[in-house]
Amino acid sequence: MNLNLVLTFALGIILLFLVARLIFGPLRIVGRLLWNALLGGALLYLINLVGGRIGLQLPLNPVSALVAGFLGIPGVILLLVLQYLLA
């Protein structure tokens, strides 16, 4: 085998690995944000659905939607604690 062919193949594999890492790194972050948004929104909906019967509701506005979307379940818990402390 030609040494140049082996080195070119190795360089190609390394470049392919680096490009894949550059592409899939941000996709992992976006996937995590989407998962947090889904869980936070579902919990916010569930709290308003069930909590309305016992007097516990979180207002659905852009701020609460953003907090629940970015932080997920801890964000909804934070909103509940803030509502309890401020009310």
N, CA and C of each residue as an Amber inpcrd file, in Angstrom:
protein
   261
   0.8410000  -1.1840000   0.0000000   0.0000000   0.0000000   0.0000000
   0.8770000   1.2340000   0.0000000   0.3570000   2.2320000  -0.6190000
   1.0630000   3.4940000  -0.7080000   0.8680000   4.2650000   0.5960000
   1.9540000   4.8240000   1.1400000   1.8930000   5.5630000   2.4050000
   1.0300000   6.8160000   2.2720000   1.0890000   7.4680000   1.1110000
   0.2620000   8.6650000   0.8990000  -1.2260000   8.3280000   0.9440000
  -1.5820000   7.1810000   0.4200000  -2.9890000   6.7610000   0.4400000
  -3.4550000   6.5150000   1.8720000  -2.6410000   5.8860000   2.6780000
  -2.9910000   5.6150000   4.0700000  -3.1080000   6.9220000   4.8590000
  -2.1740000   7.8430000   4.6740000  -2.2240000   9.1350000   5.3730000
  -3.4310000   9.9610000   4.9440000  -3.7630000   9.9370000   3.6600000
  -4.9340000  10.6630000   3.1710000  -6.2180000  10.0810000   3.7530000
  -6.2870000   8.7570000   3.8110000  -7.4530000   8.1010000   4.3940000
  -7.5880000   8.4540000   5.8770000  -6.4840000   8.4420000   6.6220000
  -6.5140000   8.7840000   8.0470000  -6.9300000  10.2360000   8.2490000
  -6.3980000  11.1310000   7.4220000  -6.7820000  12.5420000   7.5170000
  -8.2590000  12.7370000   7.2040000  -8.7730000  12.0020000   6.2310000
 -10.1920000  12.0700000   5.8910000 -11.0790000  11.6040000   7.0360000
 -10.6660000  10.5420000   7.7000000 -11.4310000  10.0390000   8.8520000
 -11.4290000  11.0590000   9.9820000 -10.2810000  11.6630000  10.2360000
 -10.1870000  12.6730000  11.2950000 -11.0490000  13.8810000  10.9640000
 -11.0130000  14.3580000   9.7170000 -11.8390000  15.5000000   9.3180000
 -13.3210000  15.1630000   9.3990000 -13.6940000  13.9550000   9.0180000
 -15.0950000  13.5340000   9.1140000 -15.5610000  13.5240000  10.5630000
 -14.7110000  13.0530000  11.4610000 -15.0330000  13.0490000  12.8920000
 -15.2230000  14.4690000  13.4100000 -14.3250000  15.3890000  13.0250000
 -14.4230000  16.7750000  13.4940000 -15.6730000  17.4700000  12.9590000
 -15.9960000  17.2480000  11.7060000 -17.2010000  17.8580000  11.1240000
 -18.4540000  17.3050000  11.7930000 -18.4830000  16.0010000  12.0330000
 -19.6400000  15.3990000  12.7150000 -19.7960000  15.9550000  14.1210000
 -18.6790000  16.1700000  14.7880000 -18.7410000  16.7260000  16.1420000
 -19.2520000  18.1680000  16.1250000 -18.8470000  18.9460000  15.1200000
 -19.3250000  20.3250000  15.0050000 -20.8180000  20.3810000  14.6860000
 -21.3050000  19.4120000  13.9530000 -22.7280000  19.4120000  13.5760000
 -23.6010000  18.8880000  14.7190000 -23.2010000  17.7710000  15.3360000
 -24.0620000  17.1330000  16.3250000 -23.9590000  17.7460000  17.7160000
 -22.9350000  18.5400000  17.9940000 -22.8280000  19.2020000  19.2940000
 -23.9750000  20.1730000  19.5320000 -24.1960000  21.1280000  18.6210000
 -25.3370000  22.0440000  18.8000000 -26.6880000  21.3380000  18.7240000
 -26.7980000  20.2730000  17.9390000 -28.0650000  19.5460000  17.8750000
 -28.4130000  18.9100000  19.2140000 -27.4060000  18.4920000  19.9520000
 -27.6500000  17.9270000  21.2750000 -28.2060000  18.9940000  22.2130000
 -27.6850000  20.2070000  22.1150000 -28.1740000  21.3070000  22.9490000
 -29.6110000  21.6600000  22.5810000 -29.9030000  21.7050000  21.2870000
 -31.2600000  22.0100000  20.8360000 -32.2220000  20.9120000  21.2850000
 -31.7910000  19.6760000  21.2080000 -32.6290000  18.5680000  21.6670000
 -32.9290000  18.6560000  23.1490000 -31.9220000  19.0300000  23.9340000
 -32.1290000  19.1790000  25.3710000 -33.1040000  20.3210000  25.6600000
 -32.9790000  21.4360000  24.9290000 -33.9100000  22.5540000  25.1290000
 -35.3370000  22.1710000  24.7420000 -35.4800000  21.4220000  23.6570000
 -36.8160000  20.9760000  23.2580000 -37.4230000  20.0280000  24.2850000
 -36.6030000  19.1420000  24.8420000 -37.0910000  18.2160000  25.8650000
 -37.5260000  18.9770000  27.1150000 -36.7180000  19.9680000  27.5400000
 -37.0860000  20.7760000  28.7040000 -38.3650000  21.5560000  28.4410000
 -38.5020000  22.1010000  27.2420000 -39.7100000  22.8570000  26.9000000
 -40.9370000  21.9610000  26.9250000 -40.7950000  20.7480000  26.4100000
 -41.9170000  19.8170000  26.4010000 -42.3270000  19.4260000  27.8160000
 -41.3580000  19.0780000  28.6380000 -41.6750000  18.6950000  30.0150000
 -42.2090000  19.8680000  30.8310000 -41.5950000  21.0370000  30.6730000
 -42.0550000  22.2170000  31.4080000 -43.4540000  22.6330000  31.0040000
 -43.7350000  22.6210000  29.7070000 -45.0770000  22.9720000  29.2450000
 -46.1240000  21.9800000  29.7010000 -45.7710000  20.6970000  29.6640000
 -46.7210000  19.6790000  30.1180000 -46.9980000  19.8170000  31.6100000
 -45.9710000  20.0780000  32.3900000 -46.1740000  20.2410000  33.8280000
 -46.9660000  21.5130000  34.1340000 -46.6960000  22.5790000  33.3970000
 -47.4500000  23.8240000  33.5720000 -48.9250000  23.6040000  33.2570000
 -49.2080000  22.8720000  32.1910000 -50.5870000  22.5550000  31.8260000
 -51.2340000  21.6700000  32.8950000 -50.4900000  20.6740000  33.3710000
 -51.0230000  19.7600000  34.3720000 -51.3090000  20.4720000  35.6860000
 -50.4320000  21.3880000  36.0730000 -50.6640000  22.1430000  37.3150000
 -51.9030000  23.0150000  37.1760000 -52.0760000  23.6490000  36.0220000
 -53.2650000  24.4860000  35.8310000 -54.5300000  23.6450000  35.7270000
 -54.4170000  22.4520000  35.1730000 -55.5850000  21.5850000  35.0400000
 -56.0170000  21.0190000  36.3910000 -55.0890000  20.4490000  37.1210000
 -55.4080000  19.8220000  38.4040000 -55.4410000  20.8550000  39.5280000
 -54.5280000  21.8000000  39.4840000 -54.4380000  22.7840000  40.5530000
 -55.6040000  23.7510000  40.5850000 -56.3150000  23.9110000  39.4840000
 -57.4860000  24.7850000  39.4660000 -58.5710000  24.3100000  40.4020000
 -58.6080000  23.0230000  40.6400000 -59.6260000  22.4620000  41.5310000
 -59.3000000  22.7040000  43.0000000 -58.0220000  22.9120000  43.2980000
 -57.6430000  23.1410000  44.6950000 -57.1430000  24.5680000  44.9240000
 -57.2800000  25.4230000  43.9220000 -56.9130000  26.8240000  44.0860000
 -55.4620000  27.1400000  43.7830000 -54.7800000  26.2680000  43.0830000
 -53.3800000  26.4860000  42.7410000 -53.2660000  26.6100000  41.2240000
 -52.9740000  27.8190000  40.7620000 -52.8380000  28.0460000  39.3260000
 -51.6350000  28.9260000  39.0610000 -50.9960000  28.6830000  37.9340000
 -49.9160000  29.5310000  37.4630000 -50.4080000  30.2750000  36.2260000
 -50.2400000  31.5830000  36.2000000 -50.7020000  32.3120000  35.0280000
 -49.8790000  31.9360000  33.8020000 -50.5490000  31.7880000  32.6840000
 -49.8620000  31.4600000  31.4500000 -49.6220000  32.7510000  30.6780000
 -48.3920000  33.2460000  30.7660000 -47.9970000  34.4520000  30.0620000
 -46.6250000  34.2000000  29.4390000 -46.1100000  35.1290000  28.6600000
 -44.8190000  34.8770000  27.9990000 -43.6680000  34.6000000  28.9700000
 -43.6590000  35.2480000  30.1170000 -42.5710000  35.0370000  31.0750000
 -42.6340000  33.6320000  31.6670000 -43.8080000  33.2000000  32.0870000
 -43.9150000  31.8590000  32.6660000 -43.6710000  30.7900000  31.6040000
 -44.0860000  31.0420000  30.3670000 -43.8320000  30.0880000  29.2910000
 -42.3350000  29.9870000  28.9940000 -41.6200000  31.1020000  29.0060000
 -40.1760000  31.0780000  28.7690000 -39.4290000  30.3820000  29.9020000
 -39.8200000  30.6700000  31.1370000 -39.1660000  30.0250000  32.2780000
 -39.4170000  28.5210000  32.2410000 -40.6400000  28.1200000  31.9850000
 -40.9550000  26.6940000  31.9120000 -40.2740000  26.0500000  30.7070000
 -40.1490000  26.7850000  29.6140000 -39.5300000  26.2410000  28.4190000
 -38.0380000  26.0650000  28.5450000 -37.3550000  27.0400000  29.1090000
 -35.9010000  26.9530000  29.2190000 -35.4530000  26.0710000  30.3790000
 -36.1300000  26.1600000  31.4930000 -35.6770000  25.4410000  32.6850000
 -36.3920000  24.1130000  32.9000000 -37.5150000  23.9150000  32.2400000
 -38.2390000  22.6530000  32.3710000 -38.9230000  22.5210000  33.7150000
 -38.8320000  21.3530000  34.3050000 -39.4970000  21.0700000  35.5810000
 -38.9790000  21.9570000  36.7050000 -37.6570000  22.1790000  36.8370000
 -37.2100000  23.1080000  37.8790000 -37.7430000  24.5230000  37.6810000
 -37.9700000  24.9340000  36.4470000 -38.5370000  26.2490000  36.1890000
 -39.9670000  26.3690000  36.6670000 -40.7440000  25.3180000  36.4760000
 -42.1290000  25.3320000  36.9500000 -42.1570000  25.3360000  38.4770000
 -41.2600000  24.5820000  39.0910000 -41.1710000  24.5960000  40.5530000
 -40.7660000  25.9790000  41.0450000 -39.8420000  26.6160000  40.3400000
 -39.4410000  27.9860000  40.6750000 -40.6290000  28.9430000  40.5710000
 -41.4330000  28.8010000  39.5440000 -42.6250000  29.6470000  39.4100000
 -43.6050000  29.4220000  40.5620000 -43.7670000  28.1730000  40.9640000
 -44.6600000  27.8860000  42.0940000 -44.1390000  28.5040000  43.3900000
 -42.8390000  28.4050000  43.6260000 -42.2440000  28.9810000  44.8350000
 -42.3660000  30.5000000  44.8130000 -42.1020000  31.0990000  43.6600000
 -42.2280000  32.5610000  43.5570000 -43.6660000  33.0150000  43.7760000
 -44.6140000  32.2640000  43.2360000 -46.0080000  32.6360000  43.4410000
 -46.3830000  32.5160000  44.9200000 -45.8830000  31.4980000  45.5810000
 -46.1730000  31.3120000  46.9980000 -45.5490000  32.4250000  47.8340000
 -44.3120000  32.8040000  47.5090000 -43.6290000  33.8300000  48.2740000
 -44.2030000  35.2300000  48.0280000 -44.6520000  35.5060000  46.8160000
 -45.1470000  36.8330000  46.4720000 -46.6310000  37.0140000  46.7480000
 -47.3440000  35.9320000  46.9550000 -48.7950000  36.0460000  47.1750000
 -49.1370000  36.1740000  48.6330000
